[in-house]
Amino acid sequence: MNCKDVREQLSAYVDKYLDREIEEEVKKHIEGCQNCRKEYKELIEIKRILDDVPMVELPKNFKEELHDKLVNCYMEDSKQLRENSKIMQFKDRLKYKINFKIISTIAASLLLAVILVGGMKNYINFSQSQFQKEFAEEEIIEGYDDEIKDLSLKHEGFSAQKRSLKQDLSRKGENYSDAINKKALFDDTGRKIILNGYIRLNVENYDKIQKDIMDLIVSMGGYIENSHTSYRFYNEENPEKSLKSGNLIVRVPENQFYNVFDKIKSMGITVDEGIDSTDITEQYRDTVSEIENLKVREKRLREIMNKAKNVKEIIEVERELSRVRGQINRYTGNIKKWDSLVSLSTIKVFLNEIEVKDKNINIIDKNIWQKSKKGFIKTTNYVIKVLENLIVILISFIPIIMIVLVLFTIILYLYKKYKKQKNNF
């Protein structure tokens, strides 16, 4: 037993109320623990002093007086509990009424606001869409210079990474022709490098530039892999002033990549450009080595098949031979694809037709005053229509407004009545 357990059992040990086994454990602990032994001696001394104190007789009528006092205390406690209960019930009812009135007022106000705002928004949106639809027929596409700047900013981060090769060559005082020579020398070492590039051009004559690019690619021994054209802006009154946009994906021999890239750039205003290269030499060589190893394994499997003595062995060898042959075909396909990507580089060309405004001095349109008059009339009609819609909305929602006002008046009356009763109370 520990000291804590002994101290709890010490009083019973002094009075001889413990079992024999527990009493022996407590006694053994007291003999070995100085603190517990000291506390035990103090408890023995206290008991001895109390035993010497004589008994005192209780006063007369002690039981009756004690009973009466207990009854009085109980009655007072019961009365206090009933009063507290009434106060709490009143506060709860009061809190519920106040919360209900506040919530009702807020809900009614929100309902009115949602209905009014929703109706006004629908009317205004409808009117605005009608007005914009009428004005859209008179709008003229302008600001192509700003569009060019936005497009350039959009691809600024991408082009900065893609043009790293050209920037490095420029810092060393080299041009693209020098790069071609270095590329040829580098490729002579047997490295496998995939070249890709992209160009974004703004052009004045889309059809002419597209045809020139196609002729250039064919003359260089390449081909057009994909081509797409669409109208960026179509002028129904004067189709010749319509503007086109599109893109081409072309494949050119790797030794003509930089030459073709420079020639395409010179055909328009370069908005964005980029070149990147991927060296797949190690991956290519590993794949070739893997193919050779698989072919050796295929040869051994065929020799084993010729020596097989039963059908089970033949089936197992054929299964393994089929798996090896599948891997050889897959790796061979990758080699062919890489050879195609290395021998024929890819250039993506994005064309955007623009209208150059500062090419000629434009004369003032003879119909400017007529157009101004027409625009003024349409704007005035739009304002009138908006006012009409507002009036219609207000009149349409009068029944709802009346209901909300009645509810609000009733709630306000009840609230004032409650406040008056509270003050009187």
SVG drawing of the C-alpha trace seen along z (x, -y; Angstrom):
<svg xmlns="http://www.w3.org/2000/svg" viewBox="-54 -67 84 101">
<polyline fill="none" stroke="black" stroke-width="0.4" points="0.0,0.0 1.1,-3.6 0.9,-6.6 -2.3,-7.9 -4.2,-4.6 -2.8,-4.3 -4.0,-7.8 -7.5,-7.0 -7.6,-3.9 -5.8,-5.4 -9.0,-6.4 -10.6,-3.0 -7.3,-1.4 -7.3,-3.4 -10.9,-2.4 -10.2,1.3 -12.7,1.4 -10.4,2.9 -10.1,6.6 -7.2,8.6 -5.3,8.6 -5.7,4.8 -4.9,4.1 -1.6,6.0 -0.7,4.1 -1.4,0.8 0.6,1.7 3.5,2.9 3.5,-0.4 3.4,-2.5 6.4,-0.8 8.4,-1.5 7.1,-5.0 8.1,-7.9 5.5,-10.4 2.6,-8.0 3.9,-6.9 3.9,-10.5 0.4,-11.1 -0.7,-7.9 0.7,-9.1 -1.0,-12.5 -4.3,-10.7 -3.8,-8.5 -3.2,-11.6 -6.3,-13.4 -8.4,-10.3 -6.9,-10.2 -7.8,-13.9 -11.3,-13.4 -11.9,-10.4 -11.0,-12.5 -13.6,-15.2 -16.9,-14.6 -20.2,-14.3 -22.5,-17.4 -26.3,-17.0 -28.5,-18.5 -30.7,-21.5 -34.4,-20.9 -36.7,-20.9 -33.7,-20.6 -35.4,-18.2 -38.6,-20.3 -36.7,-23.5 -34.5,-21.8 -37.5,-20.4 -39.3,-23.8 -36.2,-25.5 -35.8,-22.9 -39.4,-23.2 -39.1,-27.0 -36.0,-26.8 -37.7,-24.4 -40.8,-26.7 -38.6,-29.7 -36.6,-27.8 -39.8,-26.5 -41.2,-30.0 -38.0,-31.4 -37.9,-28.7 -41.5,-29.4 -40.8,-33.1 -37.7,-32.5 -39.6,-30.1 -42.3,-32.7 -39.7,-35.3 -37.9,-33.0 -41.2,-32.0 -42.1,-35.6 -38.7,-36.5 -38.8,-33.5 -42.3,-34.6 -41.2,-38.2 -38.0,-37.2 -40.0,-34.9 -42.5,-37.7 -39.8,-40.3 -37.8,-37.9 -41.0,-36.9 -41.9,-40.5 -38.4,-41.5 -38.1,-38.4 -41.5,-39.0 -40.6,-42.6 -37.3,-41.7 -38.8,-38.9 -41.6,-41.1 -39.0,-43.8 -36.7,-41.3 -39.7,-39.8 -40.7,-43.3 -37.1,-44.1 -36.6,-40.9 -39.8,-41.2 -39.2,-44.9 -35.6,-44.4 -36.2,-41.2 -39.0,-42.8 -37.1,-46.0 -34.0,-44.0 -36.0,-41.9 -37.7,-44.9 -34.4,-46.9 -32.5,-44.0 -35.1,-43.4 -35.1,-47.0 -31.4,-47.2 -31.0,-44.1 -33.5,-45.5 -31.6,-48.8 -28.3,-47.1 -29.7,-44.9 -30.8,-47.9 -27.6,-49.8 -25.5,-46.7 -26.5,-47.0 -24.8,-50.4 -21.5,-49.5 -18.2,-49.5 -15.3,-47.4 -12.4,-49.6 -9.2,-49.6 -7.2,-46.8 -4.0,-48.4 -5.2,-47.9 -6.1,-44.3 -2.6,-43.7 -1.1,-45.0 -3.5,-42.9 -2.6,-39.8 1.1,-40.5 0.7,-41.0 -1.3,-37.8 1.5,-35.7 4.4,-37.7 5.3,-35.1 5.1,-32.2 7.1,-33.9 9.9,-34.9 10.6,-31.3 10.2,-30.2 12.6,-32.8 15.5,-31.9 17.5,-30.4 17.2,-33.5 18.2,-35.8 21.3,-33.7 22.4,-33.9 21.8,-37.7 23.9,-38.3 26.9,-36.6 26.5,-38.7 25.1,-35.8 22.1,-35.6 19.8,-32.9 22.0,-31.9 24.8,-31.2 22.4,-29.2 21.5,-27.1 25.2,-26.2 25.7,-25.3 22.5,-23.2 23.8,-21.3 27.1,-20.7 25.3,-19.6 23.0,-17.2 26.0,-15.6 27.0,-14.2 24.0,-11.9 21.8,-13.6 18.0,-13.4 16.4,-16.9 12.8,-17.8 12.3,-21.4 9.0,-23.2 8.0,-26.8 5.0,-29.2 4.4,-32.6 1.5,-35.0 1.1,-37.5 -1.1,-40.4 -1.6,-40.7 -3.5,-43.1 -4.5,-40.5 -5.3,-37.1 -5.9,-35.1 -2.7,-36.2 -0.5,-35.5 -2.0,-32.1 -1.4,-31.2 2.2,-32.5 2.9,-30.4 1.5,-27.2 3.6,-27.8 6.7,-28.3 6.2,-25.1 5.7,-23.0 8.7,-24.6 10.9,-23.7 9.8,-20.0 7.3,-20.2 3.5,-19.9 0.5,-21.4 -0.7,-19.2 -3.7,-21.3 -5.4,-24.5 -8.4,-26.5 -10.0,-29.8 -12.9,-31.8 -14.4,-35.3 -13.3,-37.4 -15.6,-40.2 -18.1,-40.0 -19.4,-43.1 -22.7,-42.3 -23.0,-45.6 -19.4,-45.4 -18.1,-41.8 -14.7,-42.9 -14.1,-44.7 -14.7,-41.6 -11.7,-40.4 -10.5,-36.8 -8.4,-34.8 -7.0,-31.3 -4.1,-29.0 -1.9,-26.6 0.2,-23.7 3.1,-23.0 5.9,-20.4 9.2,-21.3 12.6,-19.5 14.7,-20.1 17.5,-21.7 15.1,-24.3 13.4,-25.1 15.0,-28.4 15.0,-29.6 11.2,-28.9 10.6,-30.5 12.3,-33.8 10.5,-34.0 7.1,-33.5 7.9,-36.2 8.6,-38.7 5.2,-38.2 3.4,-40.3 3.6,-42.1 5.0,-39.7 2.9,-39.8 4.4,-36.7 6.9,-34.0 8.7,-31.2 11.1,-28.3 11.7,-25.3 13.8,-22.1 13.6,-18.7 16.6,-16.4 15.4,-12.8 18.8,-11.3 19.2,-9.3 15.6,-8.1 16.0,-7.2 19.2,-5.2 17.7,-3.4 14.7,-2.4 16.9,-1.1 18.9,1.0 15.7,2.4 14.5,3.4 17.8,5.3 17.5,7.0 13.9,8.0 14.9,9.4 17.6,11.5 15.0,12.8 12.6,13.5 15.3,15.6 15.9,17.6 12.2,18.2 11.9,19.5 14.8,21.9 13.1,23.1 9.8,23.6 11.5,25.8 12.8,28.0 9.5,28.2 8.3,31.7 4.6,31.2 1.7,28.9 1.9,27.2 5.5,26.0 4.6,24.8 1.6,22.8 3.8,21.1 6.5,20.2 4.0,18.8 2.4,16.7 5.8,15.2 6.8,14.8 3.6,12.9 4.3,10.5 7.9,9.9 6.7,9.3 4.1,6.8 6.8,4.8 9.0,4.8 6.2,3.4 5.4,0.7 9.0,-0.4 9.4,-0.3 6.4,-2.6 7.9,-5.0 11.1,-5.1 9.2,-5.8 7.3,-8.6 10.5,-10.2 12.2,-9.9 9.3,-11.7 9.3,-14.5 13.1,-14.9 13.2,-14.9 10.2,-17.1 10.0,-20.0 6.6,-21.6 5.7,-25.3 2.3,-26.6 1.3,-29.8 -1.6,-32.0 -2.9,-34.7 -5.0,-37.7 -6.3,-40.0 -6.4,-43.7 -7.4,-46.9 -4.6,-49.5 -6.2,-52.8 -3.3,-55.1 -2.5,-53.8 -4.7,-56.5 -6.3,-59.7 -10.0,-59.0 -12.5,-61.5 -15.4,-62.6 -18.5,-60.5 -21.2,-62.4 -23.9,-60.8 -22.3,-61.8 -25.2,-64.2 -27.8,-61.7 -26.1,-59.0 -25.8,-61.4 -29.5,-62.3 -30.5,-58.6 -28.3,-57.8 -29.8,-60.7 -33.3,-59.5 -32.5,-55.9 -30.9,-57.1 -34.0,-59.3 -36.3,-56.4 -34.3,-54.2 -34.6,-56.7 -38.3,-57.0 -38.7,-53.2 -36.8,-52.9 -39.1,-55.4 -42.2,-53.6 -40.9,-50.3 -40.3,-51.9 -43.9,-53.3 -45.3,-49.9 -43.3,-48.2 -44.5,-50.5 -48.1,-50.2 -47.9,-46.4 -46.5,-45.9 -49.1,-48.2 -51.1,-45.2 -47.9,-43.7 -46.8,-47.0 -50.2,-47.5 -50.1,-44.0 -46.6,-44.7 -47.7,-48.1 -50.7,-46.6 -48.5,-43.9 -45.9,-46.5 -48.6,-48.7 -50.0,-45.8 -46.5,-44.8 -45.7,-48.4 -48.9,-48.8 -48.3,-45.6 -44.7,-46.6 -45.8,-50.0 -48.5,-48.4 -46.1,-45.9 -43.6,-48.7 -46.3,-50.7 -47.3,-47.7 -43.7,-47.2 -43.3,-50.7 -46.4,-50.5 -45.2,-47.2"/>
</svg>
